[in-house]
Amino acid sequence: MVHPEGRAHGRELSSDRPGRTFDSKGRGRHAKEANVNVRQQEAINFAKKIAEYVESARTHKGFDKLILIAAPEFLGILRKNLSAATKQRITREINKNIVQQDNESIRKHLT
């Protein structure tokens, strides 16, 4: 799966300025801050997309064992989006960002 938005800068993902709000005590207006920045939201969206794909593969008997390889922060997001049944099939987790490595280098992490 390819997700180019995950490599984009936050300013490239959102041209919208934050909303504005009034203080509850009426002392002026200020910008509202998002709970999750745009890059984090893109990571969450991509993790959900991967989780849906993996869930579908599991339910269609696509695998018995699963090895997850992802950067530490993304691995945590991905794990949150997997079902309990899929988590039971995880045999190993490798918390490294190896996306830029060639196929042979990636295979070495699996042995």
SERO-4910 file (N, C-alpha, C, O; in steps of 0.05 Angstrom, whole numbers):
BEGIN
 pado doro    nc1    nc2    nc3   cac1   cac2   cac3    cc1    cc2    cc3    oc1    oc2    oc3
  Met    A     17    -24      0      0      0      0     18     25      0     39     25     13
  Val    A      9     44    -14     23     69    -16      6     91     -4    -18     93    -10
  His    A     17    108     11      3    131     24     20    156     23     33    162     43
  Pro    A     22    169      0     39    192     -3     33    215     16     51    231     23
  Glu    A      8    217     25      1    238     44     17    236     70     22    256     83
  Gly    A     25    212     76     41    207    101     68    220    100     80    224    121
  Arg    A     78    225     76    104    238     73    103    268     69    123    282     68
  Ala    A     79    278     65     75    306     60     78    323     85     75    313    108
  His    A     85    348     81     86    367    104     58    374    112     40    373     96
  Gly    A     55    381    137     28    389    147     15    411    131     -9    410    126
  Arg    A     31    430    122     20    452    107     10    444     79     -7    457     68
  Glu    A     21    421     69     12    411     44    -15    395     46    -29    392     27
  Leu    A    -21    387     70    -44    371     75    -69    387     82    -91    378     79
  Ser    A    -64    411     92    -86    428    101    -81    457     95    -60    468    103
  Ser    A    -99    469     81    -97    497     75   -116    513     93   -116    538     92
  Asp    A   -131    499    109   -151    511    126   -138    522    151   -121    509    164
  Arg    A   -145    546    159   -136    557    184   -154    547    206   -177    539    201
  Pro    A   -144    546    231   -160    537    253   -185    554    257   -184    578    251
  Gly    A   -207    542    267   -231    557    272   -226    578    295   -206    577    308
  Arg    A   -245    596    298   -243    616    319   -266    612    339   -287    603    332
  Thr    A   -261    620    363   -281    617    384   -279    640    404   -258    653    406
  Phe    A   -300    645    418   -300    665    440   -294    651    466   -302    628    470
  Asp    A   -280    665    483   -275    654    510   -302    652    524   -321    666    519
  Ser    A   -304    632    543   -329    628    557   -336    652    575   -359    656    581
  Lys    A   -316    667    583   -321    691    600   -323    716    583   -324    738    594
  Gly    A   -322    714    556   -326    737    539   -301    755    537   -304    779    533
  Arg    A   -278    744    541   -254    761    541   -240    763    514   -217    771    512
  Gly    A   -253    754    493   -241    757    467   -243    731    451   -252    711    460
  Arg    A   -233    734    426   -233    711    407   -205    700    405   -185    714    409
  His    A   -203    675    399   -177    663    394   -181    638    376   -203    628    373
  Ala    A   -158    629    365   -159    606    347   -163    581    364   -151    578    385
  Lys    A   -178    562    353   -182    536    366   -159    518    356   -151    519    333
  Glu    A   -148    502    374   -127    484    367   -139    456    363   -157    448    378
  Ala    A   -130    442    343   -139    415    338   -126    396    359   -104    400    367
  Asn    A   -141    375    367   -131    356    386   -109    339    373    -91    329    386
  Val    A   -111    334    346    -93    318    331    -83    335    307   -100    346    293
  Asn    A    -57    336    303    -48    352    280    -53    336    254    -60    312    255
  Val    A    -50    350    232    -57    338    206    -41    314    200    -52    294    189
  Arg    A    -15    314    206      2    291    200     -6    267    217     -7    244    207
  Gln    A    -13    271    242    -22    250    259    -48    238    249    -53    214    249
  Gln    A    -66    256    239    -92    246    229    -87    229    204   -101    209    200
  Glu    A    -68    237    187    -62    221    163    -51    193    171    -58    173    159
  Ala    A    -35    192    192    -25    167    202    -48    149    212    -48    125    207
  Ile    A    -66    161    226    -89    147    236   -106    136    213   -115    113    214
  Asn    A   -111    153    193   -127    144    170   -113    121    155   -126    102    147
  Phe    A    -87    123    152    -72    101    138    -72     76    155    -75     54    144
  Ala    A    -69     78    181    -70     55    198    -97     41    196    -99     16    196
  Lys    A   -119     56    195   -145     45    192   -148     30    166   -161      9    164
  Lys    A   -137     42    145   -138     29    118   -123      3    118   -132    -17    107
  Ile    A    -99      2    131    -84    -23    133    -99    -43    150   -100    -66    143
  Ala    A   -110    -34    172   -125    -52    190   -148    -65    176   -154    -89    179
  Glu    A   -163    -49    160   -185    -60    144   -176    -82    125   -188   -102    122
  Tyr    A   -153    -76    112   -142    -96     92   -134   -121    106   -140   -143     97
  Val    A   -120   -119    129   -111   -142    144   -135   -158    155   -135   -182    154
  Glu    A   -155   -144    165   -179   -157    175   -193   -173    153   -201   -196    158
  Ser    A   -195   -161    130   -207   -175    108   -191   -200    100   -203   -221     95
  Ala    A   -165   -197     99   -148   -220     93   -151   -243    113   -152   -266    106
  Arg    A   -152   -235    139   -155   -255    160   -182   -270    157   -183   -294    160
  Thr    A   -203   -255    153   -230   -267    152   -233   -285    127   -250   -302    126
  His    A   -217   -280    106   -218   -296     82   -195   -316     82   -187   -326     61
  Lys    A   -186   -323    106   -165   -344    109   -139   -338     94   -126   -356     83
  Gly    A   -132   -312     93   -108   -304     79    -82   -309     93    -61   -310     81
  Phe    A    -83   -313    119    -59   -319    135    -66   -331    162    -88   -327    172
  Asp    A    -46   -345    172    -48   -356    199    -31   -341    219    -38   -339    243
  Lys    A     -9   -330    209      9   -315    226     15   -288    213     14   -285    189
  Leu    A     20   -268    230     24   -241    221     48   -229    235     51   -231    259
  Ile    A     66   -217    219     89   -202    230     84   -173    223     80   -166    199
  Leu    A     84   -156    242     81   -127    238    108   -113    238    123   -117    257
  Ile    A    113    -97    218    137    -81    218    129    -52    212    116    -47    192
  Ala    A    136    -35    230    128     -6    226    145     11    246    156      1    265
  Ala    A    147     36    239    160     55    257    145     54    284    121     50    285
  Pro    A    159     57    306    147     54    333    120     69    337    101     57    347
  Glu    A    119     94    330     94    109    334     71     98    317     49     95    326
  Phe    A     77     92    292     57     81    274     48     53    282     24     46    280
  Leu    A     66     37    292     60     10    302     39     12    324     20     -4    324
  Gly    A     41     31    341     22     34    363     -6     42    352    -26     32    361
  Ile    A     -6     60    332    -31     68    320    -44     45    306    -68     40    308
  Leu    A    -28     30    291    -38      6    277    -50    -14    296    -71    -25    291
  Arg    A    -35    -20    317    -44    -40    337    -72    -33    348    -88    -50    352
  Lys    A    -76     -7    353   -102      2    364   -125     -3    345   -148     -6    353
  Asn    A   -120     -6    319   -141     -9    299   -145    -38    291   -163    -44    274
  Leu    A   -130    -57    302   -134    -85    296   -153    -98    315   -154    -91    339
  Ser    A   -168   -117    306   -186   -132    323   -171   -151    341   -147   -157    336
  Ala    A   -184   -161    361   -172   -180    380   -164   -206    365   -144   -218    371
  Ala    A   -181   -214    347   -176   -239    332   -150   -236    315   -135   -255    312
  Thr    A   -147   -213    303   -122   -208    287    -98   -206    305    -77   -216    298
  Lys    A   -101   -192    327    -78   -190    346    -68   -217    356    -45   -220    361
  Gln    A    -86   -236    358    -78   -263    366    -61   -277    346    -46   -295    353
  Arg    A    -62   -268    321    -46   -280    300    -18   -267    297     -2   -276    281
  Ile    A    -14   -245    311     12   -232    310     33   -249    324     31   -254    348
  Thr    A     53   -257    309     74   -274    320     99   -257    327    116   -266    342
  Arg    A    101   -234    315    125   -217    320    119   -189    311    104   -184    293
  Glu    A    131   -170    326    129   -142    319    158   -131    317    174   -136    335
  Ile    A    163   -116    296    189   -103    292    184    -73    291    172    -63    271
  Asn    A    192    -59    311    187    -30    312    210    -14    300    225     -1    315
  Lys    A    212    -16    274    233     -1    259    220     10    233    202     -2    222
  Asn    A    230     33    225    221     44    200    240     34    178    262     45    175
  Ile    A    232     14    163    250      2    143    238      6    115    246     -9     96
  Val    A    220     24    112    206     28     87    225     35     64    219     29     41
  Gln    A    247     48     70    266     56     48    285     34     40    300     37     21
  Gln    A    285     12     55    303    -10     49    293    -27     26    270    -27     20
  Asp    A    312    -41     13    304    -58    -10    292    -84      1    294    -90     25
  Asn    A    280    -99    -16    266   -124     -8    284   -143      6    276   -156     26
  Glu    A    309   -147     -3    327   -166      9    334   -157     38    335   -174     56
  Ser    A    338   -132     43    343   -122     70    319   -126     88    322   -133    111
  Ile    A    296   -122     77    271   -126     93    268   -155    100    261   -162    123
  Arg    A    274   -173     81    272   -202     87    290   -210    109    283   -228    125
  Lys    A    314   -198    112    333   -205    133    321   -199    160    328   -213    180
  His    A    303   -180    162    291   -173    188    271   -195    196    264   -198    219
  Leu    A    262   -211    177    242   -231    182    253   -258    190    238   -275    198
  Thr    A    279   -262    187    291   -288    194    303   -287    221    314   -308    230
***
